[in-house]
């Protein structure tokens, strides 16, 4: 790998810009995603920025069990994100359709429609699990560049709190009295 | 100003070699200040550099014809105009300059915002068009005050030459002069699209405004031009407010320090305020600040006729 590629890899890992998309979520995971940007968790320390336009994003964060109405929108937005890109499925819904399984209004799970890189299970997942998922997606993005994902990664439940402690410890200690 | 000094000013100091790292530094200071004011830790020091390199490595959506060409051209034009404006600043003592370079500087400072307007309309996105329309309305409001303030300073010093303006003002500063500098300072948040006047790129409200359709290297150029605008606009205030110093290294250090103070002041204002509505913003510039600008220019002209 030459110097420019190594620099690019280094910078991609440190600058994940997110675009958040709701595919029929109950709003629980959406709140947790916003919570991961707030002072207590402060994902901006990892270079995370929540972008308004999918054109600017590197990582597409999708919540919700994928309703029939949202399938075309998901495909459109996935196409609008410029490569190299990664997809993080937040919550149990996009992974398994969760409690809405066998509903006639659903067309999930998410990986039937677009390739998913990281699943962050939980109903809803903790903000530190979401941050770990995004950090893992940024790592995957840096390594594989423009190729399509080979297999998905699952953020283990319960482990995330310890793994992300380093990144958020300082932020948490500042907020707590 | 001969060709060598012109090139040295454009490419080395205060031009590209200084201005690009300074642009990244100021962008970082802005984000870090907002983070600290919100009780967060904020992005690492090299974050704007990481973002820039990452954006260079991303792909852009395919665009055909004149529209695609124009969309590629606007950010490049904005970057070169902002870099030219930084290069014109009379930072070092006796660094040259020519009669009327103030007018060129004002034109170059205005070009990036023209490019933003054009970019929003040529992207043909509805959010881009709303952002561009807001930018146009904003630009009409603050530019009247901005230009009147600068013309009043120039008229009170009898010159349109930046270097003479900066040194003459440092020798015998009048209250009128400081009123002009204050008026320029009030216009800077609107010029740099930061709170409370962040209407054109109102994030979460109209997505990313004129930048909505931009991606990859083109977006990197917009980020860079925004940073260079920070350097040029704060640098203008810094050169106008700086004392006259003979040693070049001292003048450069004072310039950097004053720019940093202005950036800090603007970032704190941005973090402490919320976005105003477009009609409130336009009313603010036309009703509240225009009176001071008109007072400044009329007294400057009056004093000129008296002397």
Boltz contact constraints between the chains, C-beta under 6 A:
constraints:
  - contact:
      token1: [A, 8]
      token2: [B, 57]
      max_distance: 6.0
  - contact:
      token1: [A, 11]
      token2: [B, 50]
      max_distance: 6.0
  - contact:
      token1: [A, 11]
      token2: [B, 53]
      max_distance: 6.0
  - contact:
      token1: [A, 11]
      token2: [B, 54]
      max_distance: 6.0
  - contact:
      token1: [A, 12]
      token2: [B, 54]
      max_distance: 6.0
  - contact:
      token1: [A, 14]
      token2: [B, 50]
      max_distance: 6.0
  - contact:
      token1: [A, 15]
      token2: [B, 50]
      max_distance: 6.0
  - contact:
      token1: [A, 15]
      token2: [B, 51]
      max_distance: 6.0
  - contact:
      token1: [A, 15]
      token2: [B, 54]
      max_distance: 6.0
  - contact:
      token1: [A, 39]
      token2: [B, 38]
      max_distance: 6.0
  - contact:
      token1: [A, 39]
      token2: [B, 39]
      max_distance: 6.0
  - contact:
      token1: [A, 39]
      token2: [B, 40]
      max_distance: 6.0
  - contact:
      token1: [A, 42]
      token2: [B, 40]
      max_distance: 6.0
  - contact:
      token1: [A, 42]
      token2: [B, 41]
      max_distance: 6.0
  - contact:
      token1: [A, 44]
      token2: [B, 42]
      max_distance: 6.0
  - contact:
      token1: [A, 44]
      token2: [B, 43]
      max_distance: 6.0
  - contact:
      token1: [A, 45]
      token2: [B, 41]
      max_distance: 6.0
  - contact:
      token1: [A, 47]
      token2: [B, 47]
      max_distance: 6.0
  - contact:
      token1: [A, 52]
      token2: [B, 203]
      max_distance: 6.0
  - contact:
      token1: [A, 52]
      token2: [B, 207]
      max_distance: 6.0
  - contact:
      token1: [A, 52]
      token2: [B, 208]
      max_distance: 6.0
  - contact:
      token1: [A, 53]
      token2: [B, 207]
      max_distance: 6.0
  - contact:
      token1: [A, 53]
      token2: [B, 208]
      max_distance: 6.0
  - contact:
      token1: [A, 53]
      token2: [B, 212]
      max_distance: 6.0
  - contact:
      token1: [A, 55]
      token2: [B, 215]
      max_distance: 6.0
  - contact:
      token1: [A, 82]
      token2: [B, 58]
      max_distance: 6.0
  - contact:
      token1: [A, 82]
      token2: [B, 59]
      max_distance: 6.0
  - contact:
      token1: [A, 82]
      token2: [B, 215]
      max_distance: 6.0
  - contact:
      token1: [A, 82]
      token2: [B, 216]
      max_distance: 6.0
  - contact:
      token1: [A, 83]
      token2: [B, 59]
      max_distance: 6.0
  - contact:
      token1: [A, 171]
      token2: [B, 41]
      max_distance: 6.0
